[in-house]
Every structure is written in C-alpha cells, then in structure tokens.
Amino acid sequence: MAIVHDELLAWREEFPLARQATHLIAHSLGAMPRRARTKLAQYLDQWDTRGIRSWEDAWWTLPLTVGDILADILHAPHGSVTMHPNVTLAQAIVLSAIDFQGGRDRLVCTALDFPSLLYLYDGLADRGARVTRVPSDDGLTIDAQKVADAIDERTAVVALSAVLFKSAAIVDLAPVIAKAHKVGAPVLLDAYQWIGAIPLDVTALGADFVTGGSVKYLCGGPGAGFLYVRPDLLSSLKPRLTGWIAHPEPFGFDPGPMRYRDDGLRLLNGTPHVPCLYAAQAGYEIVREVSVEAIRAKSMRLTARIVEFARERGWTVNSPLDGARRGGSVSLGVADPARVQKELDRRNVLCDWRPGAGVRFGPHFYNSDEDVERGLAELSDVVGTA
Ligand SMILES: Cc1ncc(COP(=O)(O)O)c(C=O)c1O
C-alpha cells in the first residue's frame, strides 16, 4: 500500500466513533462530530435560560439560518435554502404547490428513485397526477436520455434522484434539465447521496428545486432535511402543505384565507424541529470547512481501492467502475449480503446492504486508508467462510 499524506485525518479526533469502529457507512449514517454535543448543550442552555424569548433570539428563523450553511455548500445564495424534517416532507412541500391540471398532469421520475419518494409521487394520483417511472435497464443505473425522452409538454414536474442509493451511480442531469426547461417543466432533485460527497453548484446546474438530508455525508444526524428553491421561483410558490410559520403575520392568528411571506419561511408549515437543527449544524459547518472538493478527492481514492480489491477477487461491483460516475459508496454483489453485513457488524465493521446491490461500503473524510483495508480484509474473510 502506498503511503499517502492525508491532511483530512486531522479531523479523525472530532469523530470518536471513527476510532472505535471501522466506520464505512457515511452513505447511511455519517459519524457524529463531537461538536454536535456542544450544539445540543447550547440548545438546552437557550431553552433553560431564555425560555419563550428563544423564538425571537434565534429559533423562529433557524430553518433559514441553518439553511444558509448549506447554501454555502450548494453554492446557492443565502435565503434560498430552508430546513425541514426530512427529504420526503421537503419534496411534499414543493409538490403540494404544483398543479397537475390544464394538460400538464405528468410527473416523470425513475424506477431507482428512493422508495419513500416513489410512494409520495404515486399518492399524487389523487390530485390528478399521472406518474411516468422511467425504468432502469440493469437495476443499477438510469439512462438520462430515456428520462429526457419521457419529458414533454404534458410534464408538470420532473422528480429524480441525482445519485442512486443502491449503486451510487451518478445520473447525468444535464440532458434531463435541458429537456425539462425546453418544455417549461421544473426539475426537483433528490441530492441526498450527493450532498457532502460530491461538489454541487446548484446555480450552475440550473436546478429548480434540490432536496437532501442530514444523516449521511453531512454528518448532521436525523431530523433535518433541506430544500433549495431557485430564487426567482420563490415568490410564485404557494405550497398547499403550509402553516402559520409561512404566514407574514403568524401572531395575528388570522383564520384565513392563507397569505404567504415573501422570504423562504413561506415554505415552512408548523413549529420547526429546533433540537435537530442545533445538532445538525455541527456536521454542516465541518463539511463546509473541510470542503466538499477535498472530501471528493479522498473519496475517489478510497472507493477506487474498494473497487480494485473486489475485482481482484472476482466479486461483482454493483457501482460504476469509473470513479467520475460513482458517488461516495461502493456496492459489492457478494452472496447473502444480509449474513455478511451482520457478521461484519459483529466484527465491528459498520456497513449496510441493499437488495439487488449487495454490501455497501461508504468511507468518508475521517476514515484512514487502514480503515478501508481492515474493512476489506474482514469482508474477504467473511465471504470466504460462507
Ligand atoms: C437517495 C435518498 N433519498 C432519500 C432518502 C431518505 O429520505 P428521508 O429524509 O425522507 O428519510 C435516502 C436515505 O435515507 C436516500 O438514500
């Protein structure tokens, strides 16, 4: 193994679990930064000492101020990212503002989108939506041209995953966005497997809506998802899934009809998930400081090593072999992945598995090369003892 000078290892101390276990599961639950504990203590102090005044001090606008940290990571203007409890709800808010009428009733998505979102899209049938799921040829990748071909003047919205959860295959978004915009349809992206692993410039990409969440490469823990809305679209967006936080005068307790604020809070609904937003900031700030460019460079090197190791042993790699087309994890098609993952867990190697894709390994910036070697050696041993 070549000796690599790895500046990012300076962050390892900040993630205690990365030293206590072989942590190869950032694609599912990134390790907890120490600072998350400090942030949660700040939350408790605020609640304890400032009480009701906390809303005015910070809590009311927290979905925007925390969103601004992610706006930096997404290369988006401040104010264009709001925080929500999870991706499914963030997407539901956008979709609740879209009309599936007047000849535009199609929602174009793909068969490999995250199932939670497929359930949500299917549920829109009651509102008149006709869902077109673009199939996958191999169960692991999506042909972007096929998605583009499925989009036409009847399309109300194109909703798809930017990096596929099973295989970490990166979807070629450019032809999809170009076709959608040519026919006047907005694009709603699920960038959960992208954010914090691969640099993302939402402004350059020209995406209309981008969602993602906290738990994976952002190391923000559960209970926080984000929604980026292209700034020029905000004022015309009137989510049906709404509430008093979106109202310009919430303390007027006006029974309606609903009026919307001008800023990003118009996308909110009920009382925000304040403790989760405190906890999440720690990971976001660290990812911003480390820089996603540096994270990506290291991830490419570590995932390339996983691919190389697997191919030397003749295992099926269910992720793109080309690093440029692969996100932050590698899926290995070993036999009986459920058994393998369970045994790896017993050996203190944290990873997961997905049906049809196999065991997933997702290293992050806090991992050492030795972590990856240890995980692979244990995997090889477990596979060999089937
Ligand atoms: C691509 C992708 N989208 C969405 C989710 C989850 O969404 P939610 O935040 O609604 O639980 C996951 C994984 O948890 C995912 O991998």
The ligand as an SDF file (V2000), in Angstrom:
LIG
                    3D

 16 16  0  0  0  0  0  0  0  0999 V2000
  -31.4030    8.9710   -2.1710 C   0  0  0  0  0  0  0  0  0  0  0  0
  -32.1630    9.0180   -0.8740 C   0  0  0  0  0  0  0  0  0  0  0  0
  -33.2570    9.7890   -0.7830 N   0  0  0  0  0  0  0  0  0  0  0  0
  -33.9640    9.8740    0.3660 C   0  0  0  0  0  0  0  0  0  0  0  0
  -33.5850    9.1690    1.4830 C   0  0  0  0  0  0  0  0  0  0  0  0
  -34.3710    9.2970    2.7610 C   0  0  0  0  0  0  0  0  0  0  0  0
  -35.2570   10.3710    2.7580 O   0  0  0  0  0  0  0  0  0  0  0  0
  -35.9430   10.9200    4.0960 P   0  0  0  0  0  0  0  0  0  0  0  0
  -35.1150   12.0770    4.5610 O   0  0  0  0  0  0  0  0  0  0  0  0
  -37.2930   11.3560    3.6630 O   0  0  0  0  0  0  0  0  0  0  0  0
  -35.9850    9.8130    5.0950 O   0  0  0  0  0  0  0  0  0  0  0  0
  -32.4420    8.3410    1.4080 C   0  0  0  0  0  0  0  0  0  0  0  0
  -31.9310    7.5460    2.5540 C   0  0  0  0  0  0  0  0  0  0  0  0
  -32.2520    7.5610    3.6690 O   0  0  0  0  0  0  0  0  0  0  0  0
  -31.7330    8.2720    0.2060 C   0  0  0  0  0  0  0  0  0  0  0  0
  -30.6270    7.4980    0.0910 O   0  0  0  0  0  0  0  0  0  0  0  0
  1  2  1  0
  2  3  1  0
  2 15  2  0
  3  4  2  0
  4  5  1  0
  5  6  1  0
  5 12  2  0
  6  7  1  0
  7  8  1  0
  8  9  2  0
  8 10  1  0
  8 11  1  0
 12 13  1  0
 12 15  1  0
 13 14  2  0
 15 16  1  0
M  END
$$$$
